[in-house]
């Protein structure tokens, strides 16, 4: 992957050399004409045309064999016609336009890919690890899970892990686009690819470098650069229309005027060598713009699909919600305080591997509770856990499990809300319940509003959760419809149904889990909210949000809209200007040399316009 930017630099360098050669030849031929040596000047210009015709003829012949007819055919006819009619300066200007246009396009592509290439260049190769009381410098691939890595000032975090030091100051601009450093405290997770903006700190490794978030990101970038945009093929079809139009116009001008020079002028002015390249430049620029915001778009086709989307279907868990259980409320049954009930339950849950146990322990620690070590612990997997905490016998779990541990009272009838409720018994009596839910992302509602502002007509929630929970989330964020209790097969059916509605297609599906992967694959564009490391959904999706911010879904749609508009604008406006110039040339208002210079200006203008996709709209 590191070789790709170098290869592009070589291509750009070659075109620049040819451009300089063309400029020198045109200037030299002009100087010879001024020195009253027109024959020598024409010979210099003719030589330049021949030098450019040789590689161009080979390229065009190769494309014709493959069944492709692009605007390079027009350039070939223009230069060959200029040689045949003795219009050597016009041929030389076309040669300059061809070389200069290719140089500009190559340079523009390098600029547009800069944000993507930067992700690859920042990938760390070595790290400093604490082992046996010593600090060792090791290759990143040699870091093991559990190693303590020292991240020095200015270094990129090489692996996913958690902060061991008291505090770490991170520059997350590479992944999130945020300009200000972010502070992370001890125990907080860190993702590889961020940079240390403060003092050195220690990081305990949670996964190897090859499995880290940054490695997955680099692989996605590599794949995105190998894709070819479908809109480029559409641009090729534009070229297929322009070629016969050019030949017909040139033939008519020659037939009506009897002057072959007019036909040559028409062909010269219709030589938009870099014009059709404006579409892929706009899409690559859009991909680069998205990458700078932590949005990896795998192809130009995905950018086009984002630009056309009318409907967005959203998964709930891990997409609109944070995807991790969290204690929302503690409901003691009697006069006892909720904090004490939570402390006793959390003390017992320290020994449970259940996902809800971790949320209870974290909630108690966040409230400053001092947890005790439980004894005489017994757990029924998936049902509950009981044991002794200090002077109390504690049972935590489902109603059925807790009821079996009780000698008095009943947990029945306690309001559970829309989330999950864990029941607690103390010393054989029902003591209360702990409500656990999946919190809504703070930017979820704003994301839905931004989608509507971007022109999305239909936003729906598609969730496997029970109806009451899904509808509560749907009302909170303001979607048009809620599809609840949906299996992976049901989600596929929803995507197909929306796609078949002409008013709502094309459709984007947004999800984060393995169960979302089929729906992501069948949608016109699949958008994955990537968790830590690589997931099936990220591999299946066309677009991957690599930062933990759902509002980037709306940003991706907005970037797609803008890139598509700019691509169409660049191609259609540029071709319109070329057709107008062809009419002027056919009427005898433009000489071949003047037409070549005018077309060069049109080409430069549309490519610079395409580069606007690099900026925010």
C-alpha positions in Angstrom: 0.0 0.0 0.0 2.9 2.4 0.7 3.9 2.0 -3.0 0.7 3.5 -4.4 1.5 7.1 -3.6 5.1 6.6 -5.0 3.7 5.2 -8.2 1.3 8.1 -8.6 4.3 10.5 -8.0 6.2 8.8 -10.9 3.2 9.1 -13.2 2.7 12.8 -12.2 6.4 13.4 -12.8 6.3 11.9 -16.3 3.4 14.0 -17.3 5.2 17.1 -15.9 8.3 16.3 -18.0 6.1 16.0 -21.1 4.4 19.2 -20.3 7.7 21.1 -20.0 8.9 19.5 -23.2 5.8 20.7 -25.0 6.2 24.2 -23.6 9.9 24.3 -24.7 9.1 23.0 -28.1 6.3 25.5 -28.7 8.5 28.4 -27.5 11.5 27.1 -29.5 9.4 26.8 -32.7 8.0 30.3 -32.1 11.5 31.7 -31.7 12.6 30.1 -34.9 9.6 31.7 -36.7 10.6 35.1 -35.3 14.2 34.5 -36.5 12.8 34.1 -40.0 13.3 30.3 -39.9 9.7 29.1 -40.4 10.7 25.8 -41.8 12.8 24.9 -38.8 10.1 26.2 -36.4 7.4 24.0 -38.1 9.8 21.1 -37.9 10.1 21.5 -34.1 6.3 21.7 -33.7 5.8 18.7 -36.0 8.4 16.7 -34.0 6.6 17.4 -30.8 3.3 16.2 -32.3 4.9 13.0 -33.5 6.5 12.4 -30.1 3.1 12.7 -28.4 1.3 10.7 -31.1 3.3 7.6 -30.6 2.2 6.8 -27.0 -1.3 8.2 -27.6 -1.8 5.9 -30.7 -0.8 2.9 -28.6 -3.1 3.9 -25.8 -6.1 4.5 -28.1 -5.4 1.2 -30.0 -5.4 -0.7 -26.7 -8.7 0.9 -25.7 -10.3 0.2 -29.1 -9.3 -3.5 -28.8 -11.1 -3.5 -25.4 -14.2 -1.9 -26.9 -13.7 1.5 -25.3 -13.9 4.7 -27.2 -12.9 7.8 -25.2 -12.1 11.4 -25.9 -8.4 10.4 -26.5 -9.6 9.4 -30.0 -10.5 13.0 -30.6 -7.1 14.1 -29.5 -5.5 11.5 -31.8 -7.6 12.7 -34.8 -6.8 16.4 -34.0 -3.0 15.9 -33.9 -3.0 13.7 -36.9 -5.2 16.1 -38.8 -2.9 19.0 -37.8 0.1 17.2 -39.2 -1.8 16.4 -42.5 -3.0 19.9 -43.0 0.3 21.6 -42.0 -1.3 23.2 -38.9 1.7 22.4 -36.8 1.2 25.0 -34.1 -2.4 23.8 -33.5 -1.1 20.2 -33.2 1.6 21.3 -30.8 -1.0 23.2 -28.6 -3.2 20.0 -28.6 -0.1 18.0 -27.5 0.5 20.6 -24.7 -3.1 20.3 -23.7 -2.9 16.5 -23.6 0.3 16.5 -21.5 -0.8 19.3 -19.3 -4.3 17.9 -18.7 -2.9 14.5 -17.7 -0.4 16.2 -15.4 -3.1 18.3 -13.8 -5.4 15.2 -13.4 -2.6 13.1 -11.8 -1.7 16.0 -9.5 -5.3 16.4 -8.6 -5.8 12.7 -7.8 -2.7 12.8 -5.6 -4.1 15.7 -3.7 -7.5 14.1 -3.4 -5.9 10.9 -2.0 -3.7 12.7 0.5 -6.0 12.1 3.5 -6.2 8.4 2.6 -2.5 8.1 2.1 -1.8 9.9 5.4 -3.7 7.1 7.3 -1.2 4.6 5.8 1.9 6.7 6.5 1.0 7.2 10.1 0.8 3.4 10.8 3.5 2.8 13.5 6.1 0.1 12.9 7.8 0.0 16.4 6.7 0.4 20.0 8.2 0.6 23.4 7.1 -2.1 25.9 7.7 -2.6 29.6 9.0 -6.2 30.1 10.8 -7.6 33.2 11.4 -4.1 34.5 13.0 -3.0 31.3 11.8 -0.9 28.4 12.2 -2.8 25.1 11.8 -1.5 21.6 9.9 -4.1 19.6 8.1 -4.3 16.2 4.5 -3.5 16.5 3.6 -7.0 15.3 5.4 -8.5 18.3 3.2 -6.7 20.9 1.2 -9.3 22.9 -2.2 -9.0 24.6 -1.6 -7.7 28.1 1.7 -6.0 27.3 2.2 -2.5 28.8 3.1 -0.2 26.0 4.7 3.2 26.5 3.2 5.8 24.1 5.7 8.7 24.0 4.8 12.3 23.2 3.8 12.7 19.6 3.7 8.9 18.9 0.7 7.2 17.3 -1.1 4.7 19.6 0.0 1.3 18.0 -2.6 -1.0 19.4 -6.1 -1.0 21.0 -5.9 -0.9 24.8 -6.8 0.8 28.1 -5.0 3.7 29.8 -2.8 2.5 32.7 -1.5 5.9 33.6 -3.5 8.5 35.6 -4.4 10.4 32.4 -3.6 10.6 28.7 -4.1 13.5 26.3 -4.9 12.3 22.7 -5.1 14.0 19.3 -7.9 12.1 17.6 -8.1 14.3 14.5 -6.9 11.4 12.2 -10.0 9.3 13.1 -12.6 11.9 14.2 -11.6 15.1 12.6 -11.8 16.9 16.0 -9.2 19.7 16.2 -8.9 19.8 20.0 -7.1 17.2 22.1 -9.2 14.8 24.2 -8.4 13.7 27.8 -8.7 10.0 28.7 -8.5 8.8 32.3 -7.2 5.6 33.7 -9.2 2.5 32.7 -10.7 4.2 29.6 -10.3 2.4 26.3 -8.1 3.8 23.5 -8.2 3.0 19.8 -5.0 2.6 17.7 -4.4 5.4 15.2 -4.8 8.3 17.6 -1.7 10.4 18.6 -0.3 11.3 22.0 -0.7 15.1 22.4 0.6 15.2 25.9 3.1 13.5 28.3 4.1 9.9 27.8 1.6 7.4 29.2 1.2 3.6 29.6 -1.3 1.6 27.7 -2.3 -2.0 28.5 -2.8 -3.9 25.2 -6.3 -5.5 24.6 -5.5 -7.0 21.2 -2.6 -7.5 18.8 -1.7 -4.9 16.2 -3.0 -7.0 13.4 -6.4 -7.2 15.0 -6.5 -3.5 16.1 -8.9 -0.8 14.9 -6.1 0.9 13.0 -5.2 -2.2 11.1 -8.8 -2.7 10.1 -9.0 0.9 9.0 -5.9 0.6 6.8 -7.3 -2.5 5.2 -10.6 -0.7 4.4 -8.6 2.2 2.9 -6.6 -0.3 0.8 -9.8 -1.8 -0.5 -11.3 1.6 -1.2 -8.4 2.6 -3.4 -8.7 -0.5 -5.6 -12.4 0.2 -6.5 -13.5 1.9 -9.7 -16.5 4.2 -9.7 -19.5 3.2 -11.8 -20.0 6.9 -12.6 -16.7 6.7 -14.5 -18.4 4.3 -16.9 -21.2 6.8 -17.2 -18.6 9.4 -18.1 -17.3 7.0 -20.7 -20.8 6.9 -22.2 -20.7 10.7 -22.3 -17.5 10.4 -24.3 -19.1 7.9 -26.6 -21.8 10.5 -27.4 -19.2 13.3 -27.8 -17.1 11.4 -30.3 -19.7 10.9 -33.0 -21.1 14.4 -32.4 -17.6 15.8 -33.0 -17.0 13.8 -36.2 -20.5 14.7 -37.6 -20.0 18.4 -36.8 -16.5 18.4 -38.3 -17.7 16.6 -41.4 -20.6 19.0 -41.8 -18.3 22.0 -41.4 -15.9 20.7 -44.1 -18.8 19.8 -46.5 -20.6 23.1 -46.2 -17.4 25.3 -46.3 -15.1 23.2 -48.4 -12.4 24.1 -45.9 -10.8 21.1 -44.1 -9.2 23.6 -41.6 -12.7 24.3 -40.2 -13.1 20.5 -39.6 -9.8 20.5 -37.9 -10.8 23.4 -35.7 -13.9 21.6 -34.6 -11.9 18.4 -33.7 -9.3 20.5 -31.8 -11.9 22.4 -29.8 -13.6 19.1 -28.9 -10.5 17.6 -27.3 -11.4 17.6 -23.6 -8.8 15.0 -22.6 -9.0 15.6 -18.8 -12.7 16.7 -19.0 -14.2 13.3 -18.5 -11.7 12.7 -15.7 -13.5 15.4 -13.7 -16.1 12.8 -12.5 -13.6 10.4 -10.8 -11.6 13.4 -9.4 -14.8 14.6 -7.8 -15.5 11.2 -6.3 -12.0 10.6 -5.1 -12.1 14.1 -3.6 -15.3 13.1 -1.8 -13.7 9.9 -0.5 -10.8 11.9 0.8 -13.1 14.4 2.4 -15.1 11.6 4.1 -11.8 9.9 5.3 -10.8 13.1 7.1 -14.0 12.7 9.1 -13.6 9.1 10.0 -15.8 7.8 7.2 -14.3 5.2 5.0 -16.0 4.9 1.6 -14.9 1.8 -0.2 -15.5 3.0 -3.7 -16.6 5.9 -5.9 -19.7 3.8 -6.6 -20.6 4.0 -2.9 -20.1 7.8 -3.0 -22.6 8.0 -5.9 -25.0 5.7 -4.1 -24.8 8.0 -1.0 -25.6 10.9 -3.2 -28.8 9.3 -4.6 -30.2 7.9 -1.3 -33.8 8.8 -0.5 -34.4 6.4 2.5 -32.3 5.5 5.5 -33.0 2.4 7.7 -31.4 2.4 11.1 -30.6 -0.4 13.4 -31.2 0.4 17.1 -28.7 -1.4 19.4 -25.2 -0.1 18.9 -26.4 2.3 16.2 -28.9 4.7 17.7 -28.0 3.5 21.2 -24.5 3.1 22.7 -24.8 -0.7 22.5 -23.8 -1.4 26.1 -26.1 -2.0 29.1 -26.1 0.7 31.8 -27.9 1.1 35.1 -30.7 3.6 34.6 -32.4 3.4 38.1 -32.4 1.6 41.4 -35.8 0.8 42.9 -35.6 -0.3 46.6 -38.7 -2.0 47.9 -38.6 -0.5 51.4 -37.1 2.3 53.3 -33.5 1.2 52.5 -31.4 3.5 50.2 -30.8 2.7 46.6 -27.1 3.2 46.9 -26.7 0.5 49.5 -28.8 -1.9 47.5 -26.6 -1.2 44.4 -23.4 -1.6 46.5 -24.4 -5.0 47.8 -25.6 -6.2 44.4 -22.4 -5.0 42.8 -20.2 -6.6 45.4 -21.7 -10.0 44.5 -21.7 -9.3 40.8 -18.0 -8.8 40.8 -17.6 -12.6 40.4 -20.2 -13.0 37.6 -19.2 -13.0 33.9 -22.7 -11.9 32.8 -22.8 -8.8 30.7 -25.3 -7.2 33.0 -23.1 -7.8 36.0 -20.4 -5.5 34.6 -22.9 -2.7 34.2 -24.0 -3.0 37.8 -20.4 -3.0 39.1 -19.5 0.0 37.0 -22.6 1.9 38.2 -21.7 1.3 41.9 -18.1 2.3 41.3 -19.2 5.5 39.6 -21.2 6.3 42.7 -18.1 5.9 44.8 -19.3 2.7 46.5 -16.7 0.5 48.3 -17.3 -3.0 47.2 -16.7 -6.0 49.4 -15.3 -9.4 48.4 -18.3 -11.9 48.4 -18.0 -15.5 49.8 -20.0 -18.7 49.5 -20.9 -17.7 45.9 -23.1 -19.8 43.7 -24.2 -18.9 40.2 -26.8 -20.4 37.8 -25.6 -19.2 34.3 -28.1 -17.0 32.7 -30.4 -17.0 35.8 -28.6 -15.3 38.7 -26.0 -15.4 41.4 -26.2 -15.6 45.2 -23.7 -15.4 48.0 -22.7 -13.6 51.2 -21.6 -10.0 51.2 -20.5 -9.0 54.7 -23.4 -9.8 57.1 -26.0 -10.2 54.3 -27.1 -13.0 52.1 -27.6 -11.5 48.7 -29.3 -12.9 45.6 -29.3 -11.1 42.2 -31.0 -12.2 39.0 -34.2 -13.0 37.3 -37.6 -13.0 39.2 -37.7 -16.8 39.1 -34.2 -17.1 40.5 -34.6 -14.5 43.2 -38.0 -16.0 44.2 -36.3 -19.3 44.9 -33.9 -17.6 47.3 -36.6 -15.8 49.2 -38.5 -16.7 52.4 -40.9 -13.7 52.4 -42.3 -11.0 50.0 -42.6 -11.1 46.3 -41.0 -9.2 43.4 -44.0 -9.6 41.2 -45.7 -6.4 39.9 -42.6 -4.1 40.2 -42.6 -1.7 37.2 -39.8 -2.7 34.9 -39.9 0.1 32.3 -38.7 -0.6 28.8 -35.4 -2.0 29.7 -34.1 -5.0 31.6 -34.8 -5.4 35.3 -32.5 -7.3 37.7 -34.1 -8.3 41.0 -32.4 -8.3 44.3 -33.1 -10.2 47.6 -31.4 -9.6 50.9 -31.4 -12.1 53.7 -34.3 -14.1 52.1 -36.6 -11.0 51.5 -37.2 -9.1 48.3 -35.2 -5.9 48.5 -35.8 -4.2 45.2 -34.7 -4.1 41.5 -32.2 -2.5 39.3 -33.4 -1.1 35.9 -30.8 -1.5 33.1 -31.2 -0.1 29.7 -29.2 0.8 26.6 -28.8 4.6 26.5 -29.6 6.6 23.4 -26.6 8.2 21.7 -26.6 11.9 22.4 -26.2 12.8 18.7 -28.9 10.4 17.4 -31.8 12.9 17.2 -29.6 15.5 15.5 -28.5 12.9 13.0 -32.1 12.2 11.9 -32.7 15.9 11.5 -29.5 16.3 9.5 -30.6 13.4 7.2 -33.9 15.2 6.5 -32.0 18.4 5.8 -29.8 16.5 3.3 -32.9 15.5 1.4 -33.6 12.0 2.7 -37.4 11.4 2.4 -37.9 8.4 4.7 -36.1 7.4 7.9 -37.1 4.3 9.7 -35.9 2.2 12.7 -35.5 -1.5 12.1 -34.8 -3.4 15.3 -34.9 -6.9 16.8 -35.9 -5.5 20.2 -39.4 -5.8 21.5 -41.9 -3.3 20.2 -42.2 -1.1 23.4 -38.5 -0.5 23.5 -38.1 0.1 19.8 -41.0 2.5 19.6 -39.7 4.5 22.6 -36.4 5.0 20.8 -38.2 5.8 17.5 -40.3 8.5 19.2 -37.2 9.9 20.8 -35.2 10.4 17.6 -38.2 11.2 15.4 -38.2 8.5 12.7 -41.1 8.0 10.3 -41.7 4.3 11.1 -40.6 1.6 13.5 -40.1 -2.0 12.5 -39.8 -3.9 15.8 -39.0 -7.5 16.6 -37.2 -8.1 13.3 -35.0 -11.1 12.7 -32.1 -10.8 10.2 -34.5 -12.3 7.6 -37.2 -9.8 8.5 -34.7 -7.0 8.1 -33.9 -8.2 4.6 -37.6 -8.2 3.7 -37.9 -4.6 5.0 -34.9 -3.4 2.8 -36.4 -5.2 -0.2 -39.8 -3.6 0.4 -38.4 -0.1 0.6 -36.2 -0.6 -2.4 -39.2 -1.7 -4.5 -41.0 1.6 -3.6 -40.0 4.0 -6.4 -40.7 7.0 -4.2 -38.3 5.8 -1.5 -35.5 4.0 -3.4 -32.5 4.0 -3.3 -32.1 2.9 0.3 -29.2 3.0 2.8 -29.1 0.5 5.7 -27.1 1.5 8.9 -26.1 -1.1 11.4 -23.2 -2.4 13.5 -23.7 -6.1 14.3 -23.3 -9.4 12.6 -27.1 -9.7 12.3 -27.1 -6.5 10.2 -24.6 -7.8 7.7 -27.2 -9.4 5.2 -29.3 -6.2 5.2 -26.2 -4.1 4.7 -25.2 -6.2 1.7 -28.6 -6.1 0.0 -29.2 -2.3 0.5 -28.2 0.1 -2.3 -25.6 1.3 0.2 -24.7 -0.3 3.5 -23.3 1.8 6.3 -21.6 0.1 9.2 -20.9 1.7 12.6 -17.6 -0.1 13.3 -16.9 -1.2 16.8 -13.5 -2.2 18.1 -11.7 -4.3 15.5 -13.1 -5.6 12.3 -16.6 -7.1 12.2 -18.7 -8.9 9.6 -20.8 -5.8 9.1 -17.8 -3.7 8.4 -16.6 -6.2 5.8 -20.0 -6.3 4.1 -20.8 -2.6 4.1 -20.0 -0.1 1.4 -19.3 2.7 3.9 -17.7 2.3 7.4 -17.9 4.9 10.2 -14.7 4.3 12.1 -15.5 6.8 14.9 -18.1 6.3 17.6 -20.4 9.1 16.3 -23.7 8.3 14.6 -24.0 11.9 13.2 -21.3 10.9 10.7 -24.0 8.9 8.9 -25.7 12.2 7.9 -22.2 13.6 7.1 -21.6 10.7 4.7 -24.9 11.4 2.9 -24.1 15.1 2.7 -20.6 14.4 1.2 -22.2 11.9 -1.3 -24.8 14.5 -2.3 -22.1 17.2 -2.8 -19.7 14.9 -4.7 -22.4 13.7 -7.1 -23.6 17.2 -7.8 -20.1 18.4 -8.5 -19.3 15.4 -10.7 -22.3 15.9 -12.8 -21.8 19.6 -13.0 -18.2 19.2 -14.0 -19.0 16.8 -16.8 -22.1 18.4 -18.2 -21.1 22.0 -18.0 -17.7 21.2 -19.5 -19.2 19.3 -22.3 -21.7 22.1 -22.9 -18.9 24.6 -23.2 -17.1 22.2 -25.6 -20.2 21.8 -27.8 -20.6 25.6 -27.9 -17.0 26.1 -28.9 -17.5 23.4 -31.6 -20.3 25.4 -33.1 -18.2 28.5 -33.2 -15.4 26.6 -34.9 -17.7 25.1 -37.4 -18.9 28.6 -38.3 -15.4 29.7 -38.9 -15.1 31.9 -35.8 -12.3 29.9 -34.2 -9.0 29.0 -35.8 -7.4 25.6 -34.7 -4.8 27.3 -32.5 -7.4 29.6 -30.8 -9.8 26.6 -30.3 -7.0 24.5 -28.7 -6.2 27.3 -26.2 -9.9 27.8 -25.4 -10.4 24.0 -24.8 -7.4 24.0 -22.5 -9.1 26.7 -20.4 -12.3 24.7 -20.3 -10.5 21.6 -19.1 -8.6 23.3 -16.4 -11.8 25.0 -15.1 -13.8 21.8 -14.8 -11.0 19.9 -13.0 -10.6 22.7 -10.5 -14.3 22.7 -10.1 -14.3 18.9 -9.3 -11.7 19.5 -6.6 -14.3 21.5 -4.7 -15.5 18.2 -3.4 -12.5 18.2 -1.1 -14.0 21.1 0.9 -17.0 21.1 3.1 -20.2 22.4 1.4 
